[in-house]
């Protein structure tokens, strides 16, 4: 092929630029679709450039791998929106497994003549890849409820985790000094795999958004390390972008949940939650019918809808869009309050509401909307629990004390669509449900929202 090396470099350069633009565009809901397309085209170009590489002597195995990957990948793309978090975790696992296998192959292909720098990067690549692989599988299992969602903790857990990681790093240091000790290399992989499991088991369901973004960062960093080993500038750029963006997002998620990032980083978060002071047993909640809810909503001037994981489970986003349209036609101002960790992954609510074509300018982030609640006639909470819990502000004994929450309790009327009085991911009671201005709308989010829409339509007739 004439000028194949230049063509490959040009392809990689365009792919790298598209990855950068993709990340930029994905930062806004308005340009997110463009960002996805740019990422897809960039990845297609990256694969094409790799297939042109002179190092490939037989395309048979490559073709088989492409067919198998396509056969597995296409069905994984057709998942419900509620399953996107565990689908994302599986993507991290596959990528991390690839990194681990490539790193292992590279070591045994070149050992013992492995330069010290390369050996150090190889060890980092394999440790990050192996722990991300099992950690992501554990996260997917918890999200799918195959594994227990509750935190599994024991005395001295942090010490054990640090010991496992420290031992893997110590073995890596020995191999850097003497790459010929090939019998030590599998120990790095095994310790990384075990550490990945130990990293996730103390984490409860409430912390999954941070876990997803953190594992994304680990996967990116391991890919960047692989780029150094393979002398691939494209991999270094793509991995660094993935790792840096995941790290920044993890820090933001930690702040949103009032957690120390160092605490998250070493898997020490996720202690067994206890009920907050003043349990529900001595209090009663007031309930309302769809007819009563419709009357309150139609009489309001401003309504703030607060979506949560309950809306995702019920697949109620399209009904919520219908409710938004019905109220808007009546002249009611309707906006959506978005908590950064609502749902089970960062941006979960944004994705669901975008799927239902809710106007982007109606989605208001927590910091911007909280000041509006005192002037809000009705705050309609649909399946959100912990992110609306006022105990985070005023109850020092609460496990979530200090976590930034949506100030829905300051609205004139609060209505909560919920199946039951069961607590959310954090496993604690929500005092919001017992306030004088709160009405509980018990039922499936999709069905109850549909009932409210019918009542509003009847009122119009």
TORTORKOL-642072 format. One record per residue (C-alpha): residue number from 1; residue in one letter; x, y, z. Coordinates in Angstrom, 2 decimals. Layout:
# residues N
{rec NUM, 'a', {X, Y, Z}} ...
//
This chain:
# residues 461
{rec 1, 'x', {0.00, 0.00, 0.00}} {rec 2, 'x', {1.42, 3.35, -1.10}} {rec 3, 'x', {1.93, 5.71, 1.81}} {rec 4, 'x', {0.12, 3.39, 4.18}} {rec 5, 'x', {2.03, 4.67, 7.22}} {rec 6, 'x', {1.04, 8.26, 6.46}} {rec 7, 'x', {-2.56, 7.20, 5.87}} {rec 8, 'x', {-2.64, 5.38, 9.20}} {rec 9, 'x', {-1.23, 8.39, 11.05}} {rec 10, 'x', {-3.73, 10.70, 9.36}} {rec 11, 'x', {-6.59, 8.35, 10.25}} {rec 12, 'x', {-5.45, 8.24, 13.86}} {rec 13, 'x', {-5.12, 12.03, 13.96}} {rec 14, 'x', {-8.69, 12.54, 12.71}} {rec 15, 'x', {-9.96, 9.89, 15.15}} {rec 16, 'x', {-8.19, 11.63, 18.05}} {rec 17, 'x', {-9.74, 14.98, 17.09}} {rec 18, 'x', {-13.18, 13.37, 16.91}} {rec 19, 'x', {-12.72, 11.83, 20.38}} {rec 20, 'x', {-11.88, 15.26, 21.79}} {rec 21, 'x', {-14.85, 16.89, 20.06}} {rec 22, 'x', {-17.10, 14.02, 21.17}} {rec 23, 'x', {-16.23, 14.62, 24.81}} {rec 24, 'x', {-16.81, 18.35, 24.37}} {rec 25, 'x', {-20.20, 17.88, 22.73}} {rec 26, 'x', {-21.31, 15.23, 25.23}} {rec 27, 'x', {-21.01, 17.81, 28.02}} {rec 28, 'x', {-24.26, 19.45, 26.91}} {rec 29, 'x', {-27.67, 17.80, 26.25}} {rec 30, 'x', {-28.12, 20.09, 23.24}} {rec 31, 'x', {-25.06, 18.67, 21.43}} {rec 32, 'x', {-24.99, 15.18, 23.00}} {rec 33, 'x', {-26.26, 13.39, 19.89}} {rec 34, 'x', {-23.55, 15.05, 17.83}} {rec 35, 'x', {-21.01, 13.93, 20.42}} {rec 36, 'x', {-22.17, 10.32, 20.19}} {rec 37, 'x', {-21.89, 10.39, 16.39}} {rec 38, 'x', {-18.42, 11.92, 16.55}} {rec 39, 'x', {-17.30, 9.21, 18.96}} {rec 40, 'x', {-18.72, 6.47, 16.74}} {rec 41, 'x', {-17.01, 7.84, 13.62}} {rec 42, 'x', {-13.76, 8.30, 15.54}} {rec 43, 'x', {-13.83, 4.71, 16.73}} {rec 44, 'x', {-14.60, 3.44, 13.21}} {rec 45, 'x', {-11.59, 5.37, 11.89}} {rec 46, 'x', {-9.41, 4.04, 14.72}} {rec 47, 'x', {-10.37, 0.46, 13.81}} {rec 48, 'x', {-9.78, 1.16, 10.12}} {rec 49, 'x', {-6.33, 2.59, 10.82}} {rec 50, 'x', {-5.45, -0.45, 12.90}} {rec 51, 'x', {-6.58, -2.82, 10.13}} {rec 52, 'x', {-4.21, -1.04, 7.74}} {rec 53, 'x', {-1.26, -1.65, 10.04}} {rec 54, 'x', {1.61, -3.56, 8.46}} {rec 55, 'x', {2.00, -5.70, 11.60}} {rec 56, 'x', {-1.09, -7.72, 10.69}} {rec 57, 'x', {-0.01, -10.79, 8.74}} {rec 58, 'x', {-3.27, -12.74, 8.78}} {rec 59, 'x', {-6.72, -11.14, 8.81}} {rec 60, 'x', {-8.58, -14.37, 9.53}} {rec 61, 'x', {-8.41, -14.09, 13.33}} {rec 62, 'x', {-9.17, -10.35, 13.11}} {rec 63, 'x', {-12.26, -11.02, 10.99}} {rec 64, 'x', {-13.49, -13.68, 13.41}} {rec 65, 'x', {-13.00, -11.29, 16.33}} {rec 66, 'x', {-14.88, -8.52, 14.53}} {rec 67, 'x', {-17.81, -10.83, 13.76}} {rec 68, 'x', {-17.96, -12.12, 17.34}} {rec 69, 'x', {-17.69, -8.63, 18.78}} {rec 70, 'x', {-20.47, -7.37, 16.51}} {rec 71, 'x', {-22.69, -10.33, 17.36}} {rec 72, 'x', {-22.26, -9.63, 21.08}} {rec 73, 'x', {-22.34, -5.84, 20.87}} {rec 74, 'x', {-25.52, -5.30, 18.86}} {rec 75, 'x', {-27.85, -7.15, 21.29}} {rec 76, 'x', {-26.19, -5.36, 24.22}} {rec 77, 'x', {-27.18, -2.07, 22.61}} {rec 78, 'x', {-30.90, -2.87, 22.79}} {rec 79, 'x', {-31.50, -2.48, 26.50}} {rec 80, 'x', {-34.13, -0.60, 28.49}} {rec 81, 'x', {-33.08, 2.78, 29.81}} {rec 82, 'x', {-33.18, 1.35, 33.34}} {rec 83, 'x', {-30.51, -1.16, 32.34}} {rec 84, 'x', {-28.09, 1.40, 30.88}} {rec 85, 'x', {-26.00, 1.61, 34.11}} {rec 86, 'x', {-25.30, -2.13, 34.24}} {rec 87, 'x', {-24.76, -2.11, 30.47}} {rec 88, 'x', {-22.16, 0.63, 30.99}} {rec 89, 'x', {-20.49, -1.39, 33.74}} {rec 90, 'x', {-20.25, -4.38, 31.38}} {rec 91, 'x', {-18.58, -2.15, 28.77}} {rec 92, 'x', {-15.99, -1.17, 31.35}} {rec 93, 'x', {-15.46, -4.84, 32.18}} {rec 94, 'x', {-14.92, -5.85, 28.53}} {rec 95, 'x', {-12.51, -2.99, 27.91}} {rec 96, 'x', {-10.57, -3.72, 31.09}} {rec 97, 'x', {-10.34, -7.44, 30.25}} {rec 98, 'x', {-8.94, -6.52, 26.83}} {rec 99, 'x', {-6.31, -4.29, 28.45}} {rec 100, 'x', {-5.33, -7.04, 30.89}} {rec 101, 'x', {-5.00, -9.69, 28.18}} {rec 102, 'x', {-2.99, -7.43, 25.86}} {rec 103, 'x', {-0.68, -6.41, 28.70}} {rec 104, 'x', {-0.11, -10.04, 29.68}} {rec 105, 'x', {0.60, -11.02, 26.08}} {rec 106, 'x', {3.05, -8.12, 25.65}} {rec 107, 'x', {4.96, -9.14, 28.76}} {rec 108, 'x', {5.37, -12.78, 27.80}} {rec 109, 'x', {6.27, -11.85, 24.21}} {rec 110, 'x', {9.21, -9.70, 25.30}} {rec 111, 'x', {10.29, -11.06, 28.71}} {rec 112, 'x', {12.93, -10.96, 30.02}} {rec 113, 'x', {14.10, -8.15, 27.67}} {rec 114, 'x', {11.53, -5.64, 28.94}} {rec 115, 'x', {12.84, -2.10, 29.60}} {rec 116, 'x', {12.27, -0.83, 33.13}} {rec 117, 'x', {9.89, 1.96, 32.08}} {rec 118, 'x', {7.87, -0.40, 29.88}} {rec 119, 'x', {7.73, -2.96, 32.69}} {rec 120, 'x', {6.42, -0.34, 35.11}} {rec 121, 'x', {3.72, 0.79, 32.68}} {rec 122, 'x', {2.83, -2.83, 31.91}} {rec 123, 'x', {2.36, -3.57, 35.59}} {rec 124, 'x', {0.18, -0.46, 36.04}} {rec 125, 'x', {-1.85, -1.42, 32.98}} {rec 126, 'x', {-2.50, -4.95, 34.21}} {rec 127, 'x', {-3.29, -3.95, 37.81}} {rec 128, 'x', {-5.79, -1.29, 36.70}} {rec 129, 'x', {-7.24, -3.54, 34.00}} {rec 130, 'x', {-7.75, -6.58, 36.22}} {rec 131, 'x', {-9.29, -4.67, 39.15}} {rec 132, 'x', {-11.56, -2.76, 36.78}} {rec 133, 'x', {-12.67, -6.02, 35.15}} {rec 134, 'x', {-13.89, -7.72, 38.33}} {rec 135, 'x', {-15.00, -4.42, 39.88}} {rec 136, 'x', {-17.19, -3.67, 36.88}} {rec 137, 'x', {-18.68, -7.16, 36.90}} {rec 138, 'x', {-19.51, -6.73, 40.59}} {rec 139, 'x', {-21.09, -3.33, 39.90}} {rec 140, 'x', {-23.16, -4.77, 37.05}} {rec 141, 'x', {-24.27, -7.62, 39.32}} {rec 142, 'x', {-25.36, -5.22, 42.05}} {rec 143, 'x', {-27.20, -2.99, 39.58}} {rec 144, 'x', {-28.96, -6.00, 38.05}} {rec 145, 'x', {-29.74, -7.22, 41.59}} {rec 146, 'x', {-28.00, -10.52, 40.91}} {rec 147, 'x', {-25.75, -9.65, 43.85}} {rec 148, 'x', {-26.88, -8.06, 47.15}} {rec 149, 'x', {-27.17, -4.27, 46.87}} {rec 150, 'x', {-26.49, -3.75, 50.56}} {rec 151, 'x', {-22.91, -2.94, 51.63}} {rec 152, 'x', {-20.94, -5.99, 52.79}} {rec 153, 'x', {-18.47, -4.85, 55.42}} {rec 154, 'x', {-16.28, -6.45, 58.06}} {rec 155, 'x', {-13.73, -5.32, 60.62}} {rec 156, 'x', {-10.37, -4.38, 59.15}} {rec 157, 'x', {-11.72, -4.22, 55.62}} {rec 158, 'x', {-9.71, -1.17, 54.62}} {rec 159, 'x', {-6.52, -2.77, 55.93}} {rec 160, 'x', {-7.12, -5.90, 53.85}} {rec 161, 'x', {-7.81, -3.82, 50.73}} {rec 162, 'x', {-4.70, -1.70, 51.16}} {rec 163, 'x', {-2.65, -4.84, 51.80}} {rec 164, 'x', {-3.84, -6.44, 48.55}} {rec 165, 'x', {-3.11, -3.33, 46.52}} {rec 166, 'x', {0.23, -2.80, 48.27}} {rec 167, 'x', {1.29, -6.38, 47.60}} {rec 168, 'x', {0.46, -6.03, 43.90}} {rec 169, 'x', {2.49, -2.81, 43.71}} {rec 170, 'x', {5.42, -4.44, 45.56}} {rec 171, 'x', {5.48, -7.37, 43.12}} {rec 172, 'x', {5.33, -4.90, 40.24}} {rec 173, 'x', {8.37, -3.08, 41.68}} {rec 174, 'x', {10.27, -6.38, 41.89}} {rec 175, 'x', {9.47, -7.11, 38.24}} {rec 176, 'x', {10.66, -3.66, 37.21}} {rec 177, 'x', {13.99, -4.50, 38.82}} {rec 178, 'x', {14.09, -8.01, 37.36}} {rec 179, 'x', {11.63, -8.55, 34.45}} {rec 180, 'x', {12.84, -12.12, 34.07}} {rec 181, 'x', {10.90, -13.33, 37.13}} {rec 182, 'x', {7.97, -14.30, 34.92}} {rec 183, 'x', {6.37, -16.53, 37.59}} {rec 184, 'x', {5.54, -13.36, 39.55}} {rec 185, 'x', {3.52, -11.75, 36.75}} {rec 186, 'x', {0.35, -13.89, 37.21}} {rec 187, 'x', {0.29, -12.83, 40.86}} {rec 188, 'x', {-0.22, -9.21, 39.81}} {rec 189, 'x', {-3.22, -10.22, 37.73}} {rec 190, 'x', {-4.71, -12.40, 40.48}} {rec 191, 'x', {-4.24, -9.73, 43.16}} {rec 192, 'x', {-5.82, -7.14, 40.85}} {rec 193, 'x', {-8.82, -9.38, 40.22}} {rec 194, 'x', {-9.32, -9.97, 43.95}} {rec 195, 'x', {-8.89, -6.28, 44.76}} {rec 196, 'x', {-11.59, -5.40, 42.20}} {rec 197, 'x', {-14.07, -7.60, 44.06}} {rec 198, 'x', {-13.03, -6.26, 47.46}} {rec 199, 'x', {-13.31, -2.70, 46.15}} {rec 200, 'x', {-17.00, -3.03, 45.30}} {rec 201, 'x', {-18.50, -5.28, 48.00}} {rec 202, 'x', {-18.60, -2.53, 50.67}} {rec 203, 'x', {-20.53, -0.25, 48.31}} {rec 204, 'x', {-24.30, 0.04, 48.54}} {rec 205, 'x', {-26.81, 0.89, 45.81}} {rec 206, 'x', {-26.91, 4.58, 46.78}} {rec 207, 'x', {-23.26, 4.97, 45.76}} {rec 208, 'x', {-23.50, 3.37, 42.32}} {rec 209, 'x', {-23.38, 6.64, 40.32}} {rec 210, 'x', {-19.95, 7.40, 41.78}} {rec 211, 'x', {-18.80, 3.81, 41.27}} {rec 212, 'x', {-19.74, 3.86, 37.58}} {rec 213, 'x', {-17.81, 7.07, 36.89}} {rec 214, 'x', {-14.84, 5.86, 38.96}} {rec 215, 'x', {-14.61, 2.57, 37.07}} {rec 216, 'x', {-14.83, 4.56, 33.85}} {rec 217, 'x', {-11.77, 6.49, 34.99}} {rec 218, 'x', {-9.87, 3.31, 35.86}} {rec 219, 'x', {-10.68, 1.81, 32.44}} {rec 220, 'x', {-9.43, 4.93, 30.69}} {rec 221, 'x', {-6.19, 5.07, 32.66}} {rec 222, 'x', {-5.48, 1.41, 31.94}} {rec 223, 'x', {-6.07, 2.04, 28.21}} {rec 224, 'x', {-3.68, 5.01, 28.30}} {rec 225, 'x', {-1.05, 2.79, 29.92}} {rec 226, 'x', {-1.59, 0.23, 27.17}} {rec 227, 'x', {-0.99, 3.02, 24.64}} {rec 228, 'x', {2.47, 3.61, 26.11}} {rec 229, 'x', {3.24, -0.12, 25.93}} {rec 230, 'x', {2.07, -0.45, 22.31}} {rec 231, 'x', {3.50, 2.94, 21.30}} {rec 232, 'x', {0.03, 4.05, 20.20}} {rec 233, 'x', {-0.59, 7.79, 20.43}} {rec 234, 'x', {-4.26, 7.24, 19.70}} {rec 235, 'x', {-4.69, 4.92, 22.68}} {rec 236, 'x', {-2.83, 7.33, 24.93}} {rec 237, 'x', {-5.08, 10.22, 23.88}} {rec 238, 'x', {-8.32, 8.24, 24.08}} {rec 239, 'x', {-7.39, 6.64, 27.40}} {rec 240, 'x', {-6.27, 9.94, 28.90}} {rec 241, 'x', {-9.52, 11.62, 27.85}} {rec 242, 'x', {-11.56, 8.76, 29.30}} {rec 243, 'x', {-9.54, 8.62, 32.51}} {rec 244, 'x', {-9.50, 12.39, 33.09}} {rec 245, 'x', {-13.21, 12.88, 32.35}} {rec 246, 'x', {-14.13, 9.93, 34.57}} {rec 247, 'x', {-11.94, 11.28, 37.35}} {rec 248, 'x', {-13.48, 14.76, 37.16}} {rec 249, 'x', {-16.97, 13.27, 37.10}} {rec 250, 'x', {-16.17, 11.05, 40.08}} {rec 251, 'x', {-15.01, 14.08, 42.07}} {rec 252, 'x', {-18.20, 15.95, 41.17}} {rec 253, 'x', {-20.31, 12.93, 42.12}} {rec 254, 'x', {-18.49, 12.67, 45.44}} {rec 255, 'x', {-19.23, 16.31, 46.19}} {rec 256, 'x', {-22.87, 15.81, 45.21}} {rec 257, 'x', {-23.11, 12.94, 47.71}} {rec 258, 'x', {-21.04, 14.71, 50.39}} {rec 259, 'x', {-18.33, 12.07, 50.27}} {rec 260, 'x', {-14.57, 12.47, 50.41}} {rec 261, 'x', {-13.08, 11.47, 47.07}} {rec 262, 'x', {-10.14, 9.74, 48.76}} {rec 263, 'x', {-12.73, 7.73, 50.67}} {rec 264, 'x', {-14.37, 6.72, 47.41}} {rec 265, 'x', {-11.07, 6.04, 45.66}} {rec 266, 'x', {-10.01, 3.35, 48.10}} {rec 267, 'x', {-13.38, 1.66, 48.39}} {rec 268, 'x', {-13.92, 2.66, 52.02}} {rec 269, 'x', {-17.33, 4.15, 51.47}} {rec 270, 'x', {-20.58, 2.27, 51.82}} {rec 271, 'x', {-20.96, 1.62, 55.51}} {rec 272, 'x', {-24.08, -0.17, 56.69}} {rec 273, 'x', {-26.80, 2.45, 56.87}} {rec 274, 'x', {-29.01, 2.84, 59.93}} {rec 275, 'x', {-32.40, 4.42, 60.24}} {rec 276, 'x', {-32.41, 8.09, 61.01}} {rec 277, 'x', {-33.69, 9.34, 64.31}} {rec 278, 'x', {-37.45, 9.51, 64.56}} {rec 279, 'x', {-38.69, 6.59, 62.51}} {rec 280, 'x', {-41.92, 6.43, 60.58}} {rec 281, 'x', {-43.67, 4.36, 63.20}} {rec 282, 'x', {-44.91, 7.37, 65.19}} {rec 283, 'x', {-45.95, 9.40, 62.15}} {rec 284, 'x', {-48.57, 9.16, 59.45}} {rec 285, 'x', {-48.52, 10.32, 55.86}} {rec 286, 'x', {-51.43, 11.86, 53.98}} {rec 287, 'x', {-52.39, 10.34, 50.65}} {rec 288, 'x', {-54.32, 11.76, 47.72}} {rec 289, 'x', {-56.08, 10.48, 44.61}} {rec 290, 'x', {-55.28, 11.24, 40.98}} {rec 291, 'x', {-58.33, 13.54, 40.88}} {rec 292, 'x', {-57.05, 15.57, 43.84}} {rec 293, 'x', {-53.54, 15.72, 42.37}} {rec 294, 'x', {-54.90, 16.93, 39.01}} {rec 295, 'x', {-56.90, 19.67, 40.74}} {rec 296, 'x', {-53.85, 20.95, 42.59}} {rec 297, 'x', {-51.66, 20.87, 39.48}} {rec 298, 'x', {-54.21, 22.65, 37.28}} {rec 299, 'x', {-54.63, 25.43, 39.87}} {rec 300, 'x', {-50.85, 26.00, 40.15}} {rec 301, 'x', {-48.88, 28.76, 38.49}} {rec 302, 'x', {-45.50, 26.99, 38.78}} {rec 303, 'x', {-44.83, 23.27, 39.03}} {rec 304, 'x', {-41.41, 21.67, 39.56}} {rec 305, 'x', {-41.20, 17.98, 38.63}} {rec 306, 'x', {-38.46, 15.99, 40.39}} {rec 307, 'x', {-37.66, 12.72, 38.57}} {rec 308, 'x', {-35.93, 9.78, 40.24}} {rec 309, 'x', {-35.13, 6.12, 39.77}} {rec 310, 'x', {-38.77, 5.18, 40.38}} {rec 311, 'x', {-39.66, 6.99, 37.17}} {rec 312, 'x', {-36.95, 5.04, 35.34}} {rec 313, 'x', {-38.16, 1.69, 36.68}} {rec 314, 'x', {-41.75, 2.41, 35.66}} {rec 315, 'x', {-40.62, 3.73, 32.24}} {rec 316, 'x', {-42.80, 6.74, 32.96}} {rec 317, 'x', {-40.79, 9.40, 31.11}} {rec 318, 'x', {-43.19, 9.55, 28.15}} {rec 319, 'x', {-46.19, 9.92, 30.47}} {rec 320, 'x', {-44.31, 12.66, 32.26}} {rec 321, 'x', {-43.89, 14.38, 28.91}} {rec 322, 'x', {-47.65, 14.14, 28.35}} {rec 323, 'x', {-48.21, 15.66, 31.80}} {rec 324, 'x', {-45.78, 18.45, 30.95}} {rec 325, 'x', {-47.70, 19.16, 27.73}} {rec 326, 'x', {-51.09, 19.07, 29.46}} {rec 327, 'x', {-50.02, 21.54, 32.16}} {rec 328, 'x', {-48.20, 23.82, 29.71}} {rec 329, 'x', {-51.36, 24.09, 27.59}} {rec 330, 'x', {-53.14, 25.34, 30.72}} {rec 331, 'x', {-50.57, 28.08, 31.16}} {rec 332, 'x', {-48.72, 26.40, 34.04}} {rec 333, 'x', {-44.97, 26.96, 34.15}} {rec 334, 'x', {-43.34, 23.53, 34.40}} {rec 335, 'x', {-39.65, 22.81, 34.94}} {rec 336, 'x', {-37.68, 19.73, 35.97}} {rec 337, 'x', {-35.28, 19.68, 38.93}} {rec 338, 'x', {-32.28, 17.43, 38.24}} {rec 339, 'x', {-30.13, 16.13, 41.08}} {rec 340, 'x', {-26.64, 15.08, 39.86}} {rec 341, 'x', {-26.90, 11.58, 41.39}} {rec 342, 'x', {-30.59, 10.87, 40.82}} {rec 343, 'x', {-30.95, 7.37, 39.38}} {rec 344, 'x', {-28.10, 4.89, 39.10}} {rec 345, 'x', {-25.58, 6.66, 36.95}} {rec 346, 'x', {-24.51, 10.24, 36.23}} {rec 347, 'x', {-26.98, 11.96, 33.92}} {rec 348, 'x', {-29.53, 9.14, 34.18}} {rec 349, 'x', {-32.51, 11.50, 34.48}} {rec 350, 'x', {-31.25, 13.77, 31.70}} {rec 351, 'x', {-31.05, 10.81, 29.33}} {rec 352, 'x', {-34.54, 9.58, 30.19}} {rec 353, 'x', {-36.16, 12.98, 29.81}} {rec 354, 'x', {-34.25, 13.66, 26.59}} {rec 355, 'x', {-35.60, 10.36, 25.26}} {rec 356, 'x', {-39.10, 11.73, 25.88}} {rec 357, 'x', {-38.18, 14.98, 24.07}} {rec 358, 'x', {-38.52, 17.22, 27.10}} {rec 359, 'x', {-37.09, 20.63, 26.07}} {rec 360, 'x', {-33.51, 20.96, 27.28}} {rec 361, 'x', {-34.09, 24.41, 28.75}} {rec 362, 'x', {-36.72, 22.91, 31.08}} {rec 363, 'x', {-34.11, 20.70, 32.80}} {rec 364, 'x', {-32.66, 22.73, 35.69}} {rec 365, 'x', {-29.73, 21.57, 37.78}} {rec 366, 'x', {-29.99, 21.38, 41.59}} {rec 367, 'x', {-27.91, 24.47, 42.37}} {rec 368, 'x', {-30.03, 26.62, 40.06}} {rec 369, 'x', {-33.46, 25.30, 41.03}} {rec 370, 'x', {-33.17, 25.16, 44.82}} {rec 371, 'x', {-33.75, 28.89, 45.21}} {rec 372, 'x', {-37.05, 28.60, 43.30}} {rec 373, 'x', {-38.78, 26.07, 45.57}} {rec 374, 'x', {-40.18, 28.66, 48.05}} {rec 375, 'x', {-41.99, 30.27, 45.08}} {rec 376, 'x', {-43.17, 26.91, 43.70}} {rec 377, 'x', {-46.86, 26.04, 44.03}} {rec 378, 'x', {-46.43, 22.27, 43.57}} {rec 379, 'x', {-43.31, 20.12, 43.69}} {rec 380, 'x', {-44.16, 16.78, 42.06}} {rec 381, 'x', {-41.64, 14.10, 43.07}} {rec 382, 'x', {-41.75, 11.03, 40.82}} {rec 383, 'x', {-39.80, 8.14, 42.29}} {rec 384, 'x', {-37.03, 10.16, 43.96}} {rec 385, 'x', {-36.09, 9.32, 47.56}} {rec 386, 'x', {-32.74, 10.20, 49.09}} {rec 387, 'x', {-32.10, 13.22, 46.84}} {rec 388, 'x', {-35.18, 14.94, 48.34}} {rec 389, 'x', {-34.58, 13.99, 51.98}} {rec 390, 'x', {-34.50, 17.14, 54.19}} {rec 391, 'x', {-32.70, 15.16, 56.91}} {rec 392, 'x', {-29.55, 15.71, 54.88}} {rec 393, 'x', {-29.82, 19.38, 55.82}} {rec 394, 'x', {-31.15, 19.38, 59.36}} {rec 395, 'x', {-30.51, 16.01, 61.04}} {rec 396, 'x', {-26.86, 15.52, 62.13}} {rec 397, 'x', {-27.66, 11.91, 63.10}} {rec 398, 'x', {-28.72, 11.01, 59.56}} {rec 399, 'x', {-26.27, 8.89, 57.51}} {rec 400, 'x', {-26.72, 11.31, 54.59}} {rec 401, 'x', {-26.30, 14.49, 56.67}} {rec 402, 'x', {-24.46, 17.11, 54.64}} {rec 403, 'x', {-25.37, 15.64, 51.25}} {rec 404, 'x', {-26.75, 18.36, 48.94}} {rec 405, 'x', {-30.42, 17.66, 48.24}} {rec 406, 'x', {-33.27, 19.26, 46.32}} {rec 407, 'x', {-35.20, 21.59, 48.66}} {rec 408, 'x', {-38.63, 20.30, 47.67}} {rec 409, 'x', {-39.87, 20.57, 51.25}} {rec 410, 'x', {-39.85, 24.36, 50.83}} {rec 411, 'x', {-42.53, 24.25, 48.12}} {rec 412, 'x', {-46.10, 25.24, 49.06}} {rec 413, 'x', {-47.39, 21.76, 48.21}} {rec 414, 'x', {-45.39, 18.57, 47.71}} {rec 415, 'x', {-46.78, 15.49, 45.97}} {rec 416, 'x', {-44.78, 12.27, 45.91}} {rec 417, 'x', {-45.55, 9.47, 43.46}} {rec 418, 'x', {-44.28, 6.30, 45.12}} {rec 419, 'x', {-45.24, 2.65, 45.27}} {rec 420, 'x', {-44.94, 2.44, 49.04}} {rec 421, 'x', {-43.31, 4.04, 52.07}} {rec 422, 'x', {-40.19, 1.90, 51.66}} {rec 423, 'x', {-36.89, 3.83, 51.91}} {rec 424, 'x', {-34.57, 4.56, 48.99}} {rec 425, 'x', {-31.06, 3.25, 48.24}} {rec 426, 'x', {-29.62, 4.71, 51.42}} {rec 427, 'x', {-32.06, 2.63, 53.46}} {rec 428, 'x', {-33.30, 5.53, 55.62}} {rec 429, 'x', {-36.67, 7.11, 56.19}} {rec 430, 'x', {-37.60, 10.38, 54.49}} {rec 431, 'x', {-39.22, 13.01, 56.78}} {rec 432, 'x', {-40.52, 14.77, 53.66}} {rec 433, 'x', {-43.34, 12.24, 53.46}} {rec 434, 'x', {-44.82, 13.32, 56.81}} {rec 435, 'x', {-44.82, 17.09, 56.37}} {rec 436, 'x', {-48.14, 18.96, 56.52}} {rec 437, 'x', {-47.87, 20.10, 52.90}} {rec 438, 'x', {-46.96, 16.66, 51.53}} {rec 439, 'x', {-49.40, 14.31, 49.82}} {rec 440, 'x', {-48.42, 10.75, 48.93}} {rec 441, 'x', {-49.63, 9.45, 45.57}} {rec 442, 'x', {-49.28, 5.71, 45.99}} {rec 443, 'x', {-48.90, 3.62, 42.85}} {rec 444, 'x', {-46.81, 2.87, 39.80}} {rec 445, 'x', {-45.30, 6.10, 38.45}} {rec 446, 'x', {-46.43, 5.46, 34.87}} {rec 447, 'x', {-49.95, 4.40, 35.82}} {rec 448, 'x', {-50.52, 7.20, 38.34}} {rec 449, 'x', {-49.15, 9.88, 36.02}} {rec 450, 'x', {-51.45, 8.56, 33.30}} {rec 451, 'x', {-54.40, 8.81, 35.71}} {rec 452, 'x', {-53.53, 12.44, 36.47}} {rec 453, 'x', {-53.38, 13.20, 32.71}} {rec 454, 'x', {-56.85, 11.67, 32.21}} {rec 455, 'x', {-58.23, 13.77, 35.05}} {rec 456, 'x', {-56.74, 16.88, 33.51}} {rec 457, 'x', {-58.21, 15.98, 30.11}} {rec 458, 'x', {-61.61, 15.45, 31.73}} {rec 459, 'x', {-61.38, 18.88, 33.36}} {rec 460, 'x', {-60.68, 20.44, 29.97}} {rec 461, 'x', {-63.82, 18.80, 28.59}} 
//
